[in-house]
Amino acid sequence: MHDEAIRKADVLIEALGYIRKFHGAFVVVKLGGSVMEDPESLQALLVDVVFMQSVGMRPLIVHGGGKAITRAMERAGLEPRFVQGRRYTDEATLEIVARVLAEEINADIVRHIVKYGGRAAGLHHKTTPCLFGTRLTLTDDQGQPIDLGRVGEVRRVDTHPLINLCLAGVVPVLPSIAVEEVPTDPPSDSAGESKAIQGEPSRITPPLLNVNADTAAAAVARAMSADKFVFLTDTPGILRHKEDPSSLIRGLNPAMCHDLIASGVIDRGMIPKVQAGLDSLKAGVGKVHVIDGRLRHSLLLEIFTEQGIGTEIHP
């Protein structure tokens, strides 16, 4: 009995050093994947966020909701279509994306944080928008522009509401949708690019764009000069051998990441996460973490223990 109590005390003492070190630190958490589909995993994660807030850290959450959006589209009789990994977003799809992300998922996350003793506020087009962007234009193999509909990328983050909420002990929760800002001088050298940027006006006010949650979270991390940027994924981290959890790579730097991408160790869906992390490090973010969101309290284990639980990418 005493041994167990001493072990718990040792854990608290180990955490104390990190609590002091990261007091006042901004931590951007990108929430997505299976953790959002599993109520127990989501509960454990949000309890972690409340703990971080309670000990003086300043967490921010950016979330997507791809699976929930797909289910809502199917109920509405719409067939999801993806172009180069991006969800084609017409007006009907955009209305579903905006409703599911802002009015359902975002509100649910805020409600649960409050339920577990924290304070949180959802920031989006229905409350206070903080993400602003432009249409995203991709090209095909022939170099021709590809129509993605109302898909965009974050160009500007209004940090004032985020900072004010964090300083007041409130967790900002942002869905991966942005308000469209049309450039005053759109590109004129390509009719395709100009059309892709101007497009048709959205029926939603203000006009919105569906943005990738990884890149949206990276934009927030960069704008906030976050001390930590955490990706919650469906793997233990970055694995040297994909089917072997024991091959977890615990520490990487940018050069090592590029080598692993070139050799195919980092591939498919992990590439945009790692690239978003590397871009964030260039912009001054302290460290990037890739951890398994399905593991109970993985966020606390990564931040408040010596060994951590996933992969840390440092400058």
Secondary structure, DSSP 8 states (H G I E B T S, - for coil): -HHHHHHHHHHHHHHHHHHHHTTT-EEEEEE-GGGGT-HHHHHHHHHHHHHHHHTT-EEEEEE--HHHHHHHHHHTT----EETTEE-B-HHHHHHHHIIIIIIIIHHHHHHHHHTT--EEE-STTS---EEEEE--EE-TTS-EE--BSEEEEEEE-HHHHHHHHHTT-EEEEESEEEE---SS---S-HHHHHHHH-S--SSSS-EEEE-HHHHHHHHHHHTT-SEEEEEESSSS-BSSTT-GGGB--EE-HHHHHHHHHTTSS-TTHHHHHHHHHHHHHTT--EEEEEETTSTTHHHHHHHSSS-SSEEE--
